[in-house]
Amino acid sequence: MFEQARPHRFPPLSQVRSLVTTTEAGAAAPVAGQLQAAVAAGFQEGLAKGYQEGLASGREAALEQGLREGRQQGRQQASAEARREGQALLEALATPLEAMLSALKNQRAEYQSAQRKEVVELVAKVARQVIRCELALQPTQLLALVDETIATLPPARDEDIEVFLNPEELAQIRELDPARAERLQLRADAALAPGECRVRAAGREADAGCKQRLTACMEQIEQQLGASEEDSLPDADDDLLRAAA
């Protein structure tokens, strides 16, 4: 009735474990592959996205820098062009400006010369009137001029010195100072104007009159007036050039 029972042998535990490990490894292999593919895809996507973002950012920065450099270069070019135009304009105005300044300088010099001449003539006129009045009141003052002139000549005896005077003044001197008139050899010369006299001594002759002294004095006054005007008056050329600048 009953079949004879056969004993069952379980496989070794190490074999069971090996079988389980192999099964789990086989089941996990597809999952690992999918995970690796997903990671690779994400990496590529991130790389592409980063590249695009970096490219866009680089383009924006490059555009901004280009605009900034372009504006700076444009300002420099505009400034250089403005300087060139200004220089050309100044050069175009230089010729008529120089001619105008030269004419102005000549006109100013002529005006100053005429002004100095008027002043000198006025002073000389007043001086002549004063001298004429002084000699009319004291004609013996001519003898002081004679003594000064004799001192510049080589030494000579009184009897060898001749003084030529206007006849009217000679008569007045002999009347007012006969002692001095006797000391010198006074001679009348109708060609001499009042206030003029000549001295002759040791073969030399000198002018002892008032005219040549007044002329020398007026020349010194004119020179001093010219020097003072040049020092005190500003240069019109420099003023106009500074104003143009």
Residue pairs with C-beta under 8 A, 6 or more apart in sequence:
97 240
97 244
101 236
101 237
101 240
101 241
104 236
104 237
104 240
105 236
105 237
108 236
112 226
112 229
112 233
116 222
116 225
116 226
116 229
117 222
119 221
119 225
120 218
120 221
120 222
120 225
123 218
123 221
124 214
124 218
127 214
127 217
127 218
128 214
131 195
131 210
131 214
132 194
132 195
134 141
135 141
135 142
135 169
135 194
135 195
135 210
138 176
139 169
139 172
139 173
139 176
140 172
140 173
140 176
140 177
140 180
142 165
142 169
142 173
142 195
142 197
142 208
143 173
143 177
143 180
143 184
145 197
145 208
145 209
145 210
145 213
146 163
146 184
146 197
146 199
146 208
148 208
149 199
149 206
149 207
149 208
150 156
150 161
150 199
150 201
152 206
153 199
153 201
153 202
153 204
153 206
154 201
154 202
154 204
155 202
156 201
156 202
158 183
158 184
158 185
159 185
160 185
160 201
160 202
161 184
161 185
161 199
161 200
161 201
162 185
162 187
162 199
162 200
162 201
163 184
163 185
163 186
163 187
163 197
163 198
163 199
163 200
163 208
164 187
164 188
164 189
164 192
164 197
164 198
164 199
164 200
165 173
165 186
165 187
165 188
165 189
165 192
165 197
166 188
166 189
166 190
166 192
166 193
166 194
166 195
166 196
166 197
167 188
167 189
167 190
168 194
169 194
169 195
170 186
170 187
170 188
173 180
173 181
173 186
174 181
174 186
189 198
192 198
192 209
193 211
195 209
195 210
195 211
196 207
196 209
196 210
196 211
197 208
197 209
198 205
198 206
198 207
198 208
198 209
199 205
199 206
199 207
199 208
